[in-house]
Amino acid sequence: MTRDEIDGGRYEIEGGVPLRGEVRVSGAKNAVTKLMAATLLTEDPCTVHNVPRNLGDVSINEQVMHSLGTEITWTEDNVVSLRTAEITNTVVPLELGAKNRLAVLTAGPLLHRVGRAVIPAPGGDRIGPRPIDYHIAGLQRMGAIVEDHDGLYYFHTAGLKGATIDLPFPSVMATETLIIAASLARGVTVIRNAAIEPEIMDLIKFLQKMGAIIEQRVDRKIVIEGVQRLHGAEHRALSDRNEAVSLAVAAYLTRGDVRLIGADQSTLLTFLNTLYRVGLDFNVEDDAIRFFGSDQPPRSIALETDVHPGFMTDWQQPFAVLLTQARGMSVIHETIFNDRFGYTYELNRMGADTGLYAKCLGELGCRFREQDFPHSCIIRGPTPLHAADLVMPDIRGGASYLLAALCAEGTSRVWGIEHIERGYDNLYVKLQRLGAHIERAEDDAPQL
Ligand code: EPU
């Protein structure tokens, strides 16, 4: 990232303070934003609860939908009502569409309602190339004509129809794009090799409330019987398992004791199992999970990221920081994105001992085998961390810097915080509530 690309604003974090107390986990970014897009399928009003209003991606979504004709009203702090009585524009503005990857979700609804859409090629995190070819190929199978010029996708159709679609990989958002588009398509759509993340199940629940007929079958098959009309619905989004993981790791790294209200065990099973494997303990309560550190360093582990129900790719960054404090050599094999370890260079600058390898250091069949992608990481620990000046590369890499800074000796300064503020709901305020010494300062760019 160049100096000019860095927005003003930084966090200053004094490390070494044990986090204690309780905070509520917000609604899931990766569910809420999809629920909002799905409301475009009906002209009726819809209401979504548990929406993190301060989250950058929610605000980008609001602006995209507003530009298409959606009236958006916040009835309470975390409750939003959306109504798209009429589509007034079919072009997602370039400056909004390029900020994240969400605009492609609007293609299906726009094609149903007005037969055309123009959507910018997506932006978002720098974690390796993130094409949308699966989304496009699936929509084409359903009868969309798609052309691609100068970074814009032009879609049109005389009517979407059901199709059988084989996804080359269980892509989360391609599955969501196609489920949304198939809900109103003529006939039956079968998505094979679909992703089945909890956020996708939340989208399916919401669409069912709107009148859609969607079945999850065995072996990653999702079958959608298109209906003629969807109506308004009300839904409470599930809680954010990525936020829960980041805060849980912060508790362990600072040897604190943190209760996360609303943390949902059913979406965190693999993470919780992994905690047991490295020797860490937690208590699952009725509507909360308590995470408490110990005086003993965690044990090392060999981990592989995978599609759900595997260990999430968005958890490897916080976990890597945790493993810098584990005794022995740990291995992480990233099988979802081919370039998601860039943040480890900065961890090394803070005193960590990590190394990247192109070889698959794991057992899972991986699309990056025999290619030159640094997608395996070895971490030796425990290594004390010291403060540094850092610039966040993306949402989860940024979270790893905050976590490293919370357990480092001294005061770190972190820029590029628009990434974390796009993906986490007031994380620094929650950390402050737990006793962390973290301040947000408006600031010019760093002298790096
Ligand atoms: N892929 C393609 N072509 C496509 C779509 C995906 O090649 O058309 C590849 C990707 O390049 C990647 C793999 O398939 O190698 C899986 O990507 P996926 O499509 O599942 O990712 P995504 O839907 O773009 C969502 C989350 C990510 C999360 C991943 C994996 C949202 C908005 N984003 O991305 O979250 O890491 O699934 O679970 O839901 C984050 O929240 O910080 C974040 C990056």
Residues whose N, C-alpha, C, O or C-beta is under 5 A from the ligand:
A	BS01	EPU	N30 P129 R130 P131 I132 D133 Y134 H135 F169 P170 S171 V172 M173 A174 T313 D314 I336 F337 I395 R396
